[in-house]
Amino acid sequence: MRKFGVILALTMTAVLTSGCWPYYPAPCPAIAQATVVSLTVAADYAPAVKGVRLKACQDGSCKEADLELFPGSTTVDQGCERGPYGPDRVCSATSSPDGTKMGNLMLDTLTDSPMDVTATVTTTDGRRVPVRTLRFTPRGVYAYGEQCGRFVSAAVVLDATGLRQAG
């Protein structure tokens, strides 16, 4: 009977103390989601584009504005310093112009329901190019894991043939 009492005491102690460990959820970055439709004007079409008016409609709500276009860039890997056990030291990268133009249309909300985007282009010689329209579904991903919430992004590419969803 004495053995049973000792085993019972040890078991209860193990059960009760295991619940005392603090729970540390996985950390999430303090990053707010931007509710925008981002537009990239392809490098081969960008020299001909002076301005873009973008209209986006989703869930019965539309937003329209002339975009402020700025030069696009790409990231160039500059490698990592080698340490005594391999590339375990400082790594770096830089941005380099890639010939594209970028712009963003701010929205009140952004969901993963289908969206209609219309682009009206003004060329560098002042002509208006016929309106281009695209219907697509913004992408939602758990970029930092399911515990950190879902990020929805809407991005399109404009080239001489029209609009397409960014890959």
MARBA-751596 format. One record per atom (N, C-alpha, C, O): atom name; x, y, z. Coordinates in steps of 0.05 Angstrom, whole numbers, always signed. Layout:
REM MARBA-751596
{"CA" {X Y Z}} ...
END
This chain:
REM MARBA-751596
{"N" {+16 -24 +0}} {"CA" {+0 +0 +0}} {"C" {+17 +25 +0}} {"O" {+10 +45 -12}} {"N" {+40 +23 +14}} {"CA" {+58 +46 +15}} {"C" {+69 +53 -13}} {"O" {+71 +76 -19}} {"N" {+76 +32 -29}} {"CA" {+86 +36 -56}} {"C" {+65 +50 -73}} {"O" {+71 +69 -88}} {"N" {+40 +41 -70}} {"CA" {+19 +53 -86}} {"C" {+16 +83 -79}} {"O" {+11 +99 -97}} {"N" {+18 +90 -54}} {"CA" {+16 +118 -46}} {"C" {+39 +135 -57}} {"O" {+34 +158 -66}} {"N" {+63 +124 -57}} {"CA" {+86 +138 -68}} {"C" {+82 +142 -98}} {"O" {+87 +164 -109}} {"N" {+74 +121 -113}} {"CA" {+70 +123 -142}} {"C" {+48 +143 -148}} {"O" {+51 +159 -166}} {"N" {+26 +143 -133}} {"CA" {+4 +161 -137}} {"C" {+13 +190 -132}} {"O" {+6 +208 -147}} {"N" {+29 +195 -111}} {"CA" {+39 +221 -105}} {"C" {+58 +231 -127}} {"O" {+56 +255 -135}} {"N" {+75 +214 -137}} {"CA" {+93 +222 -158}} {"C" {+78 +228 -184}} {"O" {+84 +247 -198}} {"N" {+58 +211 -191}} {"CA" {+42 +215 -215}} {"C" {+27 +242 -214}} {"O" {+27 +257 -233}} {"N" {+15 +247 -192}} {"CA" {-1 +272 -189}} {"C" {+18 +296 -190}} {"O" {+11 +317 -201}} {"N" {+41 +294 -178}} {"CA" {+61 +316 -179}} {"C" {+69 +321 -208}} {"O" {+71 +344 -216}} {"N" {+74 +300 -223}} {"CA" {+82 +303 -251}} {"C" {+60 +316 -268}} {"O" {+65 +333 -284}} {"N" {+35 +307 -264}} {"CA" {+12 +318 -278}} {"C" {+8 +348 -271}} {"O" {+4 +364 -289}} {"N" {+9 +354 -246}} {"CA" {+4 +382 -238}} {"C" {+26 +401 -246}} {"O" {+20 +423 -254}} {"N" {+51 +392 -244}} {"CA" {+73 +410 -251}} {"C" {+76 +413 -281}} {"O" {+86 +434 -290}} {"N" {+67 +394 -297}} {"CA" {+70 +397 -326}} {"C" {+52 +419 -336}} {"O" {+58 +431 -357}} {"N" {+31 +425 -323}} {"CA" {+13 +447 -331}} {"C" {+23 +474 -323}} {"O" {+11 +495 -329}} {"N" {+45 +476 -308}} {"CA" {+56 +501 -298}} {"C" {+76 +514 -317}} {"O" {+84 +537 -313}} {"N" {+84 +500 -338}} {"CA" {+103 +511 -356}} {"C" {+90 +533 -372}} {"O" {+67 +530 -381}} {"N" {+103 +556 -375}} {"CA" {+91 +578 -390}} {"C" {+88 +571 -420}} {"O" {+105 +557 -431}} {"N" {+67 +580 -432}} {"CA" {+62 +576 -461}} {"C" {+73 +600 -476}} {"O" {+65 +623 -471}} {"N" {+91 +596 -494}} {"CA" {+102 +617 -511}} {"C" {+94 +613 -539}} {"O" {+104 +595 -553}} {"N" {+74 +628 -549}} {"CA" {+66 +625 -577}} {"C" {+89 +634 -595}} {"O" {+106 +650 -588}} {"N" {+89 +624 -620}} {"CA" {+109 +631 -639}} {"C" {+107 +661 -644}} {"O" {+85 +672 -647}} {"N" {+130 +675 -646}} {"CA" {+129 +704 -650}} {"C" {+119 +711 -678}} {"O" {+125 +697 -697}} {"N" {+105 +734 -680}} {"CA" {+95 +744 -705}} {"C" {+106 +772 -709}} {"O" {+109 +787 -690}} {"N" {+114 +779 -734}} {"CA" {+124 +806 -738}} {"C" {+102 +826 -735}} {"O" {+79 +821 -741}} {"N" {+110 +850 -726}} {"CA" {+90 +871 -722}} {"C" {+88 +887 -749}} {"O" {+97 +910 -751}} {"N" {+77 +874 -769}} {"CA" {+74 +885 -795}} {"C" {+44 +887 -802}} {"O" {+30 +868 -801}} {"N" {+36 +911 -810}} {"CA" {+8 +915 -818}} {"C" {+6 +909 -848}} {"O" {+24 +914 -863}} {"N" {-17 +898 -856}} {"CA" {-21 +892 -884}} {"C" {-30 +917 -899}} {"O" {-47 +932 -889}} {"N" {-17 +922 -921}} {"CA" {-25 +945 -938}} {"C" {-48 +937 -956}} {"O" {-46 +917 -970}} {"N" {-70 +952 -954}} {"CA" {-93 +947 -971}} {"C" {-90 +963 -997}} {"O" {-102 +984 -1000}} {"N" {-74 +952 -1015}} {"CA" {-69 +965 -1041}} {"C" {-70 +945 -1064}} {"O" {-68 +921 -1060}} {"N" {-74 +956 -1087}} {"CA" {-69 +941 -1112}} {"C" {-43 +953 -1123}} {"O" {-41 +977 -1128}} {"N" {-23 +936 -1125}} {"CA" {+2 +946 -1135}} {"C" {+4 +940 -1165}} {"O" {-4 +918 -1174}} {"N" {+15 +959 -1180}} {"CA" {+17 +957 -1209}} {"C" {+47 +959 -1216}} {"O" {+61 +976 -1206}} {"N" {+55 +941 -1233}} {"CA" {+82 +942 -1245}} {"C" {+79 +945 -1275}} {"O" {+66 +929 -1288}} {"N" {+91 +966 -1286}} {"CA" {+92 +970 -1315}} {"C" {+117 +956 -1324}} {"O" {+139 +962 -1316}} {"N" {+114 +936 -1342}} {"CA" {+137 +920 -1351}} {"C" {+158 +937 -1364}} {"O" {+153 +958 -1375}} {"N" {+183 +928 -1360}} {"CA" {+207 +944 -1369}} {"C" {+206 +951 -1399}} {"O" {+214 +973 -1407}} {"N" {+196 +932 -1416}} {"CA" {+195 +938 -1444}} {"C" {+173 +957 -1452}} {"O" {+174 +968 -1474}} {"N" {+154 +962 -1435}} {"CA" {+131 +980 -1440}} {"C" {+134 +1006 -1425}} {"O" {+123 +1026 -1433}} {"N" {+150 +1006 -1404}} {"CA" {+152 +1030 -1386}} {"C" {+161 +1055 -1400}} {"O" {+151 +1077 -1394}} {"N" {+180 +1055 -1419}} {"CA" {+188 +1079 -1433}} {"C" {+166 +1094 -1447}} {"O" {+167 +1118 -1451}} {"N" {+145 +1079 -1456}} {"CA" {+123 +1091 -1471}} {"C" {+101 +1102 -1452}} {"O" {+83 +1116 -1462}} {"N" {+102 +1095 -1426}} {"CA" {+81 +1102 -1408}} {"C" {+88 +1128 -1392}} {"O" {+108 +1129 -1379}} {"N" {+70 +1148 -1395}} {"CA" {+73 +1172 -1379}} {"C" {+57 +1171 -1353}} {"O" {+66 +1180 -1332}} {"N" {+33 +1160 -1355}} {"CA" {+15 +1158 -1331}} {"C" {-5 +1135 -1334}} {"O" {-11 +1126 -1355}} {"N" {-15 +1127 -1311}} {"CA" {-35 +1106 -1309}} {"C" {-57 +1114 -1290}} {"O" {-51 +1123 -1267}} {"N" {-82 +1112 -1299}} {"CA" {-105 +1115 -1281}} {"C" {-115 +1087 -1276}} {"O" {-122 +1073 -1294}} {"N" {-117 +1080 -1250}} {"CA" {-125 +1053 -1243}} {"C" {-151 +1054 -1227}} {"O" {-155 +1070 -1210}} {"N" {-168 +1035 -1234}} {"CA" {-194 +1032 -1220}} {"C" {-196 +1003 -1211}} {"O" {-192 +985 -1227}} {"N" {-203 +999 -1186}} {"CA" {-206 +972 -1175}} {"C" {-233 +970 -1161}} {"O" {-241 +987 -1145}} {"N" {-248 +949 -1168}} {"CA" {-274 +944 -1156}} {"C" {-275 +916 -1144}} {"O" {-267 +896 -1156}} {"N" {-284 +915 -1119}} {"CA" {-286 +890 -1104}} {"C" {-308 +892 -1084}} {"O" {-310 +912 -1070}} {"N" {-324 +871 -1082}} {"CA" {-346 +869 -1063}} {"C" {-364 +894 -1064}} {"O" {-373 +903 -1043}} {"N" {-370 +904 -1088}} {"CA" {-389 +926 -1091}} {"C" {-378 +953 -1086}} {"O" {-392 +973 -1087}} {"N" {-352 +955 -1081}} {"CA" {-339 +981 -1075}} {"C" {-317 +986 -1096}} {"O" {-302 +967 -1103}} {"N" {-315 +1010 -1106}} {"CA" {-295 +1017 -1126}} {"C" {-278 +1040 -1116}} {"O" {-287 +1058 -1101}} {"N" {-253 +1040 -1124}} {"CA" {-234 +1062 -1118}} {"C" {-219 +1068 -1144}} {"O" {-211 +1049 -1158}} {"N" {-214 +1093 -1149}} {"CA" {-200 +1101 -1174}} {"C" {-182 +1124 -1169}} {"O" {-189 +1142 -1153}} {"N" {-158 +1124 -1182}} {"CA" {-140 +1147 -1178}} {"C" {-118 +1145 -1200}} {"O" {-113 +1124 -1211}} {"N" {-106 +1169 -1205}} {"CA" {-82 +1170 -1221}} {"C" {-59 +1161 -1204}} {"O" {-55 +1171 -1182}} {"N" {-43 +1142 -1213}} {"CA" {-21 +1131 -1197}} {"C" {+4 +1148 -1200}} {"O" {+10 +1158 -1221}} {"N" {+18 +1151 -1178}} {"CA" {+44 +1163 -1178}} {"C" {+63 +1140 -1185}} {"O" {+66 +1121 -1170}} {"N" {+76 +1142 -1208}} {"CA" {+94 +1121 -1217}} {"C" {+123 +1127 -1208}} {"O" {+132 +1150 -1211}} {"N" {+137 +1107 -1198}} {"CA" {+164 +1110 -1190}} {"C" {+181 +1087 -1202}} {"O" {+169 +1066 -1208}} {"N" {+207 +1091 -1204}} {"CA" {+224 +1070 -1216}} {"C" {+223 +1044 -1200}} {"O" {+225 +1045 -1175}} {"N" {+221 +1022 -1214}} {"CA" {+222 +996 -1200}} {"C" {+250 +987 -1197}} {"O" {+269 +998 -1209}} {"N" {+254 +966 -1181}} {"CA" {+281 +955 -1177}} {"C" {+280 +926 -1172}} {"O" {+258 +914 -1166}} {"N" {+302 +913 -1173}} {"CA" {+305 +885 -1166}} {"C" {+326 +882 -1145}} {"O" {+343 +900 -1142}} {"N" {+326 +860 -1130}} {"CA" {+345 +855 -1109}} {"C" {+369 +840 -1120}} {"O" {+365 +820 -1134}} {"N" {+393 +849 -1114}} {"CA" {+417 +835 -1123}} {"C" {+432 +824 -1099}} {"O" {+440 +839 -1081}} {"N" {+435 +798 -1098}} {"CA" {+448 +785 -1076}} {"C" {+478 +791 -1077}} {"O" {+491 +788 -1098}} {"N" {+489 +800 -1055}} {"CA" {+518 +806 -1054}} {"C" {+533 +785 -1038}} {"O" {+556 +788 -1032}} {"N" {+519 +763 -1031}} {"CA" {+532 +741 -1018}} {"C" {+536 +744 -988}} {"O" {+527 +764 -976}} {"N" {+549 +724 -977}} {"CA" {+553 +723 -948}} {"C" {+583 +721 -943}} {"O" {+598 +708 -959}} {"N" {+592 +732 -921}} {"CA" {+620 +728 -912}} {"C" {+623 +700 -903}} {"O" {+605 +688 -891}} {"N" {+646 +688 -908}} {"CA" {+650 +661 -899}} {"C" {+662 +661 -871}} {"O" {+681 +676 -865}} {"N" {+652 +644 -855}} {"CA" {+663 +641 -828}} {"C" {+679 +615 -827}} {"O" {+683 +602 -847}} {"N" {+688 +608 -803}} {"CA" {+705 +584 -801}} {"C" {+689 +558 -807}} {"O" {+700 +537 -813}} {"N" {+662 +560 -806}} {"CA" {+645 +536 -810}} {"C" {+627 +540 -834}} {"O" {+606 +527 -835}} {"N" {+634 +557 -853}} {"CA" {+617 +561 -876}} {"C" {+605 +589 -877}} {"O" {+614 +606 -862}} {"N" {+585 +593 -894}} {"CA" {+574 +620 -897}} {"C" {+555 +627 -874}} {"O" {+531 +628 -878}} {"N" {+566 +632 -851}} {"CA" {+549 +637 -828}} {"C" {+553 +665 -816}} {"O" {+548 +669 -792}} {"N" {+562 +683 -832}} {"CA" {+567 +710 -823}} {"C" {+548 +729 -837}} {"O" {+527 +721 -846}} {"N" {+555 +754 -838}} {"CA" {+539 +775 -849}} {"C" {+533 +771 -879}} {"O" {+551 +765 -895}} {"N" {+507 +773 -886}} {"CA" {+499 +771 -914}} {"C" {+488 +798 -922}} {"O" {+478 +813 -905}} {"N" {+489 +805 -948}} {"CA" {+479 +830 -956}} {"C" {+467 +829 -984}} {"O" {+472 +810 -999}} {"N" {+451 +849 -991}} {"CA" {+439 +851 -1017}} {"C" {+435 +881 -1022}} {"O" {+437 +898 -1004}} {"N" {+431 +888 -1047}} {"CA" {+427 +915 -1055}} {"C" {+405 +916 -1076}} {"O" {+398 +895 -1088}} {"N" {+393 +939 -1080}} {"CA" {+373 +941 -1101}} {"C" {+385 +954 -1126}} {"O" {+403 +971 -1124}} {"N" {+375 +946 -1149}} {"CA" {+385 +957 -1174}} {"C" {+361 +963 -1192}} {"O" {+343 +947 -1194}} {"N" {+361 +986 -1205}} {"CA" {+339 +993 -1223}} {"C" {+336 +971 -1244}} {"O" {+355 +960 -1255}} {"N" {+310 +964 -1250}} {"CA" {+305 +943 -1270}} {"C" {+289 +953 -1294}} {"O" {+282 +937 -1311}} {"N" {+285 +979 -1296}} {"CA" {+271 +990 -1320}} {"C" {+240 +990 -1317}} {"O" {+227 +1001 -1335}} {"N" {+229 +979 -1296}} {"CA" {+200 +979 -1292}} {"C" {+192 +1005 -1279}} {"O" {+208 +1021 -1270}} {"N" {+165 +1009 -1279}} {"CA" {+153 +1031 -1264}} {"C" {+133 +1018 -1245}} {"O" {+120 +999 -1252}} {"N" {+131 +1029 -1221}} {"CA" {+113 +1018 -1201}} {"C" {+93 +1039 -1191}} {"O" {+99 +1063 -1192}} {"N" {+70 +1030 -1182}} {"CA" {+50 +1048 -1170}} {"C" {+31 +1032 -1153}} {"O" {+28 +1008 -1157}} {"N" {+18 +1045 -1134}} {"CA" {-1 +1032 -1116}} {"C" {-27 +1048 -1115}} {"O" {-27 +1072 -1113}} {"N" {-49 +1033 -1115}} {"CA" {-76 +1045 -1111}} {"C" {-85 +1036 -1083}} {"O" {-89 +1013 -1078}} {"N" {-88 +1056 -1065}} {"CA" {-97 +1050 -1038}} {"C" {-126 +1043 -1038}} {"O" {-142 +1057 -1050}} {"N" {-134 +1022 -1023}} {"CA" {-161 +1014 -1020}} {"C" {-170 +1016 -991}} {"O" {-153 +1017 -973}} {"N" {-196 +1017 -987}} {"CA" {-206 +1018 -959}} {"C" {-203 +990 -946}} {"O" {-195 +987 -923}} {"N" {-210 +969 -962}} {"CA" {-207 +942 -953}} {"C" {-198 +925 -976}} {"O" {-200 +932 -999}} {"N" {-186 +902 -970}} {"CA" {-177 +883 -990}} {"C" {-184 +855 -979}} {"O" {-175 +847 -958}} {"N" {-199 +840 -995}} {"CA" {-206 +812 -988}} {"C" {-196 +794 -1010}} {"O" {-185 +802 -1030}} {"N" {-201 +768 -1006}} {"CA" {-193 +749 -1026}} {"C" {-216 +741 -1045}} {"O" {-216 +720 -1057}} {"N" {-236 +759 -1047}} {"CA" {-257 +755 -1067}} {"C" {-249 +767 -1094}} {"O" {-231 +784 -1094}} {"N" {-261 +759 -1116}} {"CA" {-253 +769 -1142}} {"C" {-254 +799 -1144}} {"O" {-270 +812 -1131}} {"N" {-236 +810 -1160}} {"CA" {-232 +838 -1163}} {"C" {-230 +845 -1193}} {"O" {-219 +830 -1209}} {"N" {-242 +868 -1201}} {"CA" {-239 +878 -1228}} {"C" {-221 +902 -1227}} {"O" {-226 +921 -1212}} {"N" {-200 +902 -1244}} {"CA" {-181 +924 -1245}} {"C" {-181 +934 -1274}} {"O" {-179 +919 -1293}} {"N" {-182 +961 -1276}} {"CA" {-182 +974 -1303}} {"C" {-159 +994 -1303}} {"O" {-157 +1010 -1285}} {"N" {-143 +993 -1324}} {"CA" {-121 +1012 -1327}} {"C" {-125 +1029 -1352}} {"O" {-131 +1018 -1374}} {"N" {-123 +1055 -1349}} {"CA" {-123 +1074 -1372}} {"C" {-96 +1086 -1373}} {"O" {-87 +1099 -1354}} {"N" {-82 +1082 -1396}} {"CA" {-55 +1090 -1399}} {"C" {-53 +1116 -1416}} {"O" {-66 +1118 -1436}} {"N" {-36 +1134 -1407}} {"CA" {-29 +1158 -1423}} {"C" {+0 +1154 -1431}} {"O" {+17 +1150 -1414}} {"N" {+5 +1155 -1457}} {"CA" {+32 +1150 -1468}} {"C" {+48 +1176 -1465}} {"O" {+38 +1197 -1460}} {"N" {+74 +1173 -1470}} {"CA" {+92 +1196 -1468}} {"C" {+86 +1218 -1489}} {"O" {+94 +1241 -1485}} {"N" {+73 +1210 -1511}} {"CA" {+66 +1230 -1532}} {"C" {+38 +1240 -1528}} {"O" {+27 +1254 -1545}} {"N" {+25 +1234 -1504}} {"CA" {+0 +1246 -1497}} {"C" {-25 +1230 -1506}} {"O" {-47 +1239 -1500}} {"N" {-22 +1208 -1520}} {"CA" {-45 +1192 -1529}} {"C" {-55 +1175 -1506}} {"O" {-41 +1168 -1488}} {"N" {-82 +1170 -1507}} {"CA" {-94 +1151 -1488}} {"C" {-97 +1124 -1502}} {"O" {-108 +1122 -1523}} {"N" {-86 +1104 -1489}} {"CA" {-87 +1077 -1499}} {"C" {-114 +1065 -1490}} {"O" {-124 +1071 -1468}} {"N" {-126 +1048 -1507}} {"CA" {-152 +1036 -1499}} {"C" {-150 +1023 -1471}} {"O" {-130 +1013 -1463}} {"N" {-173 +1025 -1457}} {"CA" {-175 +1015 -1430}} {"C" {-169 +984 -1429}} {"O" {-179 +970 -1446}} {"N" {-154 +976 -1409}} {"CA" {-148 +948 -1405}} {"C" {-161 +939 -1379}} {"O" {-158 +953 -1359}} {"N" {-175 +916 -1379}} {"CA" {-189 +907 -1356}} {"C" {-181 +878 -1350}} {"O" {-175 +862 -1368}} {"N" {-180 +872 -1324}} {"CA" {-173 +845 -1315}} {"C" {-190 +838 -1291}} {"O" {-194 +854 -1273}} {"N" {-201 +813 -1291}} {"CA" {-215 +803 -1268}} {"C" {-197 +780 -1257}} {"O" {-190 +762 -1271}} {"N" {-191 +783 -1231}} {"CA" {-174 +763 -1218}} {"C" {-181 +761 -1189}} {"O" {-196 +777 -1178}} {"N" {-170 +741 -1176}} {"CA" {-174 +737 -1147}} {"C" {-148 +742 -1133}} {"O" {-128 +729 -1138}} {"N" {-147 +762 -1114}} {"CA" {-123 +767 -1099}} {"C" {-114 +742 -1084}} {"O" {-130 +724 -1078}} {"N" {-88 +740 -1079}} {"CA" {-77 +717 -1066}} {"C" {-75 +721 -1036}} {"O" {-67 +742 -1026}} {"N" {-82 +700 -1021}} {"CA" {-79 +701 -992}} {"C" {-59 +680 -983}} {"O" {-61 +656 -991}} {"N" {-40 +687 -967}} {"CA" {-20 +669 -957}} {"C" {-15 +673 -927}} {"O" {-19 +695 -917}} {"N" {-6 +652 -914}} {"CA" {+3 +654 -886}} {"C" {+33 +657 -887}} {"O" {+48 +638 -882}} {"N" {+42 +681 -893}} {"CA" {+71 +686 -897}} {"C" {+88 +680 -872}} {"O" {+111 +673 -875}} {"N" {+76 +683 -848}} {"CA" {+92 +679 -824}} {"C" {+80 +656 -807}} {"O" {+86 +654 -783}} {"N" {+64 +639 -819}} {"CA" {+51 +617 -806}} {"C" {+22 +624 -799}} {"O" {+15 +647 -797}} {"N" {+6 +603 -795}} {"CA" {-22 +607 -790}} {"C" {-28 +622 -764}} {"O" {-48 +636 -762}} {"N" {-10 +621 -745}} {"CA" {-14 +635 -719}} {"C" {-12 +665 -723}} {"O" {-21 +680 -705}} {"N" {+0 +674 -745}} {"CA" {+4 +703 -749}} {"C" {-17 +716 -767}} {"O" {-16 +740 -772}} {"N" {-36 +701 -777}} {"CA" {-56 +712 -794}} {"C" {-49 +711 -823}} {"O" {-27 +705 -831}} {"N" {-69 +716 -839}} {"CA" {-68 +714 -868}} {"C" {-63 +741 -881}} {"O" {-76 +760 -874}} {"N" {-45 +742 -900}} {"CA" {-39 +766 -915}} {"C" {-51 +763 -943}} {"O" {-45 +743 -956}} {"N" {-66 +783 -952}} {"CA" {-78 +782 -978}} {"C" {-64 +804 -995}} {"O" {-61 +826 -986}} {"N" {-56 +796 -1019}} {"CA" {-43 +815 -1037}} {"C" {-56 +815 -1064}} {"O" {-64 +795 -1075}} {"N" {-57 +839 -1076}} {"CA" {-68 +843 -1103}} {"C" {-46 +858 -1119}} {"O" {-40 +881 -1114}} {"N" {-35 +844 -1139}} {"CA" {-14 +856 -1155}} {"C" {-19 +849 -1185}} {"O" {-25 +826 -1191}} {"N" {-16 +869 -1202}} {"CA" {-19 +865 -1231}} {"C" {+5 +876 -1246}} {"O" {+19 +894 -1236}} {"N" {+9 +866 -1270}} {"CA" {+30 +875 -1288}} {"C" {+17 +885 -1313}} {"O" {-2 +873 -1324}} {"N" {+26 +908 -1322}} {"CA" {+16 +921 -1347}} {"C" {+39 +920 -1367}} {"O" {+61 +929 -1362}} {"N" {+32 +910 -1391}} {"CA" {+51 +910 -1413}} {"C" {+36 +918 -1438}} {"O" {+12 +926 -1437}} {"N" {+48 +917 -1461}} {"CA" {+36 +926 -1486}} {"C" {+12 +910 -1494}} {"O" {-5 +919 -1509}} {"N" {+9 +885 -1484}} {"CA" {-13 +868 -1491}} {"C" {-37 +871 -1471}} {"O" {-59 +862 -1477}} {"N" {-32 +883 -1448}} {"CA" {-54 +887 -1428}} {"C" {-45 +882 -1400}} {"O" {-22 +884 -1393}} {"N" {-65 +875 -1383}} {"CA" {-61 +869 -1355}} {"C" {-60 +839 -1350}} {"O" {-74 +824 -1363}} {"N" {-44 +831 -1330}} {"CA" {-44 +804 -1321}} {"C" {-37 +804 -1291}} {"O" {-25 +823 -1281}} {"N" {-46 +783 -1277}} {"CA" {-40 +781 -1248}} {"C" {-10 +776 -1245}} {"O" {+1 +759 -1259}} {"N" {+3 +789 -1226}} {"CA" {+31 +785 -1220}} {"C" {+35 +757 -1209}} {"O" {+19 +747 -1193}} {"N" {+57 +745 -1218}} {"CA" {+62 +717 -1211}} {"C" {+72 +712 -1184}} {"O" {+78 +689 -1177}} 
END
